[in-house]
Amino acid sequence: MASSMGGMFPGQQPSGGHPVGGPGGPGQPGLLPGTGTRGQGNNTLVDDLEASFEACFASLVSQDYVNGTDQEEIRTGVDQCIQKFLDVARQTECFFLQKRLQLSVQKPEQVVKEDVSELRNELQRKELLVQKHMSKLHHWQQVLEDVSVQHRKPTDLPPPGPLAFLEQASASLPPAPLKPN
């Protein structure tokens, strides 16, 4: 796979062109590398992306823009830098999509292995989530059971009769003193 990413990273030999625009756009007759032409000398997409990112920051913190009085000029300059960064980011994304397409054509079993691995990871994550919820469920069931047991104890007494209030009141009184004979 690393050899198929030629021209993407510094120090590698360019293997083909990078797109200018989306799939089928100008400068990109086909989706596979080697069918387009390489622009901007020896720069790679990563170099272009990094340079445009730095230009975005430079335009935001530049003293020219801070001290400038023409807000429209400042806004236009910043917008141009951001648009260039977005264009290069799209080109980089397209490059990786092309490499992904190449991989799926050349080694379809690798794509299936990656999909299976992703599904296993997701299944494991969901099983952990289910265990966590089951643990919470058991905890709250225990709390509910404890609360219901506490409420049952007073109701275990026989149902109160018409004199239940008097019986309770007299039970809480101290015993009457004995009369000496």
C-alpha positions as CSV (number, residue, x, y, z in Angstrom):
1,M,0.0,0.0,0.0
2,A,2.9,2.4,0.8
3,S,4.2,2.1,-2.7
4,S,0.9,3.0,-4.2
5,M,0.9,6.2,-2.2
6,G,3.9,7.6,-4.2
7,G,4.0,11.3,-4.4
8,M,1.8,11.8,-1.4
9,F,4.5,12.2,1.2
10,P,7.9,14.1,1.0
11,G,10.8,12.0,-0.2
12,Q,8.7,9.7,-2.4
13,Q,8.8,9.5,-6.1
14,P,5.6,10.8,-7.7
15,S,3.6,8.0,-9.1
16,G,1.0,10.1,-10.9
17,G,-1.0,13.2,-10.6
18,H,-3.2,14.5,-8.0
19,P,-6.7,15.7,-8.9
20,V,-7.6,19.3,-9.5
21,G,-11.3,19.3,-8.4
22,G,-13.6,16.4,-7.8
23,P,-13.7,13.0,-9.6
24,G,-13.8,13.6,-13.4
25,G,-13.0,17.3,-12.8
26,P,-10.4,19.3,-14.7
27,G,-7.0,17.8,-14.8
28,Q,-8.3,14.4,-13.8
29,P,-9.4,12.3,-16.7
30,G,-9.9,9.2,-14.6
31,L,-10.0,8.0,-11.0
32,L,-6.8,6.0,-11.0
33,P,-3.4,7.8,-10.5
34,G,-1.1,8.2,-13.4
35,T,-3.9,9.4,-15.6
36,G,-3.7,13.0,-14.6
37,T,-0.8,15.5,-14.7
38,R,1.1,16.7,-11.7
39,G,0.8,20.4,-11.0
40,Q,2.9,22.8,-8.8
41,G,6.4,21.3,-9.3
42,N,7.6,18.9,-6.7
43,N,5.0,19.8,-4.0
44,T,2.9,16.9,-2.7
45,L,-0.7,17.2,-1.6
46,V,0.5,17.1,2.0
47,D,2.9,20.0,1.4
48,D,0.1,22.0,-0.4
49,L,-2.3,21.3,2.4
50,E,0.2,22.3,5.1
51,A,1.1,25.5,3.2
52,S,-2.5,26.5,2.7
53,F,-3.3,25.8,6.3
54,E,-0.3,28.0,7.4
55,A,-1.5,30.7,5.0
56,C,-4.9,30.7,6.7
57,F,-3.4,31.3,10.1
58,A,-1.0,33.8,8.7
59,S,-3.8,35.8,7.1
60,L,-5.7,35.8,10.4
61,V,-2.7,37.0,12.6
62,S,-0.9,39.1,10.0
63,Q,-0.1,42.7,11.1
64,D,-1.3,43.9,7.7
65,Y,-4.8,42.6,8.5
66,V,-4.7,43.7,12.1
67,N,-3.7,47.3,11.2
68,G,-5.7,47.4,8.0
69,T,-8.6,49.7,7.8
70,D,-10.4,48.2,4.7
71,Q,-12.5,45.4,6.2
72,E,-13.7,44.2,2.8
73,E,-10.1,43.7,1.7
74,I,-9.3,41.8,4.9
75,R,-12.4,39.6,4.5
76,T,-11.6,38.9,0.8
77,G,-8.0,37.9,1.6
78,V,-9.1,35.6,4.5
79,D,-11.9,34.0,2.3
80,Q,-9.4,33.3,-0.5
81,C,-7.0,31.6,1.9
82,I,-9.8,29.5,3.4
83,Q,-11.1,28.6,-0.1
84,K,-7.6,27.5,-1.2
85,F,-7.3,25.3,2.0
86,L,-10.7,23.7,1.3
87,D,-9.8,23.0,-2.3
88,V,-6.5,21.3,-1.3
89,A,-8.4,19.4,1.4
90,R,-10.8,18.1,-1.2
91,Q,-8.0,17.1,-3.4
92,T,-6.4,15.2,-0.5
93,E,-9.6,13.5,0.3
94,C,-10.0,12.5,-3.4
95,F,-6.5,11.1,-3.4
96,F,-7.3,8.8,-0.4
97,L,-10.6,7.8,-2.0
98,Q,-8.7,6.9,-5.1
99,K,-6.3,4.8,-3.1
100,R,-9.2,3.1,-1.3
101,L,-10.8,2.3,-4.7
102,Q,-7.5,0.9,-5.9
103,L,-7.2,-1.3,-2.8
104,S,-10.8,-2.5,-3.2
105,V,-10.2,-3.5,-6.8
106,Q,-6.7,-5.1,-6.3
107,K,-7.4,-6.7,-2.9
108,P,-11.1,-7.1,-2.2
109,E,-10.4,-9.5,0.6
110,Q,-8.5,-6.8,2.5
111,V,-11.6,-4.6,2.4
112,V,-13.8,-7.4,3.7
113,K,-11.2,-8.1,6.5
114,E,-11.4,-4.4,7.5
115,D,-15.2,-4.5,7.5
116,V,-15.2,-7.6,9.6
117,S,-12.7,-6.1,12.0
118,E,-14.8,-2.9,12.3
119,L,-18.0,-4.9,12.9
120,R,-16.2,-7.0,15.6
121,N,-15.0,-3.8,17.3
122,E,-18.5,-2.3,17.2
123,L,-20.0,-5.5,18.5
124,Q,-17.5,-5.6,21.4
125,R,-18.3,-1.9,22.2
126,K,-22.0,-2.6,22.2
127,E,-21.6,-5.7,24.4
128,L,-19.7,-3.6,26.9
129,L,-22.5,-1.0,26.8
130,V,-25.1,-3.7,27.4
131,Q,-23.1,-5.0,30.4
132,K,-22.9,-1.5,31.8
133,H,-26.7,-1.0,31.4
134,M,-27.4,-4.4,33.0
135,S,-25.2,-3.5,35.9
136,K,-27.1,-0.3,36.4
137,L,-30.4,-2.2,36.0
138,H,-29.4,-4.7,38.7
139,H,-28.4,-1.9,41.0
140,W,-31.7,-0.1,40.6
141,Q,-33.7,-3.3,40.9
142,Q,-31.9,-3.9,44.2
143,V,-32.7,-0.3,45.4
144,L,-36.3,-0.8,44.4
145,E,-36.5,-4.1,46.2
146,D,-35.0,-2.6,49.4
147,V,-37.4,0.3,49.3
148,S,-40.4,-2.0,48.8
149,V,-39.2,-4.3,51.7
150,Q,-39.1,-1.2,54.0
151,H,-42.6,-0.3,53.0
152,R,-43.9,-3.8,53.5
153,K,-42.7,-4.1,57.2
154,P,-45.3,-1.6,58.6
155,T,-48.0,-3.3,56.4
156,D,-47.2,-6.7,57.8
157,L,-49.2,-5.7,60.9
158,P,-52.8,-6.7,61.0
159,P,-55.1,-4.1,59.4
160,P,-56.1,-1.5,61.9
161,G,-59.5,-1.8,63.5
162,P,-61.7,0.9,64.8
163,L,-59.7,1.2,68.0
164,A,-56.2,1.0,66.4
165,F,-55.5,4.7,67.0
166,L,-56.3,4.3,70.7
167,E,-54.2,1.1,71.0
168,Q,-51.2,2.9,69.4
169,A,-51.6,5.9,71.6
170,S,-51.9,3.9,74.8
171,A,-48.8,1.8,73.8
172,S,-46.7,4.9,73.7
173,L,-47.8,6.0,77.2
174,P,-45.7,5.1,80.2
175,P,-47.2,2.4,82.4
176,A,-49.5,3.7,85.1
177,P,-48.1,3.7,88.7
178,L,-49.4,1.0,91.0
179,K,-51.7,2.1,93.8
180,P,-50.6,1.0,97.2
181,N,-53.3,-0.9,99.2
